[in-house]
Amino acid sequence: MASSTPDPRLAFRIPSLPPSFYYIPSFISPEEEASLLSKIPPNRWTNLTHRRLQAIPSTLTKSNTLLAAPLPSYLLDPIVTRFATLGIFANTPHKAPNHVLINEYKPGEGIMAHEDGPAYAPVVATVSLGGAVMLEIGNSTSEASTVNPAPTDTHRILCEPRSLLVTLAPAYSTTMHCVPAVTHDADLQRATVANWDLVGEAWRYSAADDVDGSGGSGGIIERTTRVSLTYRDVLKVSNAASRVLGLGGRR
C-alpha cells in the first residue's frame, strides 16, 4: 500500500521555477552557523580566480571517482541528520551525501554559469553561511559556449544565511546556475526574486518604499563574505585507499 505520509519538502518548493527547486530558510541556527564556520580547516583552501574552495573528503579523480572516506563530523551533525528527516538523499545510490564542496565568496567574487554534471546523483543540497547572495539559474542550452556558457530564461533565488537550497531531478540536468561576481545585488522584490514568498526575513532585503515586496525601487544586498556547503552523492566510489591503509574491514 502506498504511503499516505505527506512529503515534508512540498511546503518549501519554489512554485515559480521548474519542478524540483526547494528553499528552506533558517535550516540551521545562528549558533550552528557559527560553529560550522569555526570548524572549517584554515589550511585546506585551494585559491581560484574568483573564489576559494575545499573538497571534502577529497577531489574526484580524473575518472570522476571518489576515494572512499568519511565526512568529518562537523559536516554531518546537524545538517545530514536533517537531510535524512526530509528524505533529500533517500533516492540516491548511497542514500546520503558522500562529498561536500566548501566555497568561499568575498564581495565581488562569484562563479560562472555551469551544470553539476554526471559524476553525481541528481541531487544538490547547499547550505549558505555568512552573507546573503543572489543565485541565478536558467535553462541549459546546447548553443552555450563551453568557455562562457549563457543560460536562457534566467531566474534569481535569494540565498539567505543559514538557508538550504535543494535541486532535484529534472531541474538538476535541465538548468544551469551561477553566482554573479558583483559587490551588491539589486532590485530585490517579489517580481524579481523567485523564492520571495519563502524568504525568512524578506523585510531585510526590501527597499524602504516597498512594504510588501511587490513594488518600490527594489532592495539591495551589499555583499559580505559568504561560505556555501554543497552536499552531493558521488556515483563512483573506490575503496582502494582504504585497502592500502588496511582499513578495508571498517565501516
Disulfide bonds with the S-S distance in Angstrom:
none
